[in-house]
Amino acid sequence: MTGPTAPTPRVTLYGRAGCHLCDTAREVVARVCADLGETWEEIDIDTDPVLQDRYGEEIPVTLVDGAQHDFWRVDEARLRAALTR
């Protein structure tokens, strides 16, 4: 018998350490997800060369339900709208 699995995060934030835009995006994502009771995860692109190639110049990048939602900046109202559809 296994225990319950954690829900798949609805929001994924791709970024890297030392990125001021990522710091701001993290604050917005955390606030919106907390307000709406949604889960999110953050992935450091510097841990994977494929992610570095894919997102290197666009970070932070946010995905909602697996689809790219925003890059460079996270618009709080737009993120809220996407999560309440």
Number of C-alpha atoms within 10 A of each C-alpha: 3 4 5 6 6 7 9 12 16 16 24 22 26 25 29 20 10 8 12 12 16 23 14 13 25 21 11 18 25 15 13 19 18 12 10 11 9 16 17 20 15 16 14 14 21 16 10 10 11 11 15 18 11 11 17 17 11 14 22 26 22 26 18 17 14 11 11 13 18 18 21 15 16 22 14 14 10 11 20 15 9 12 15 7 5
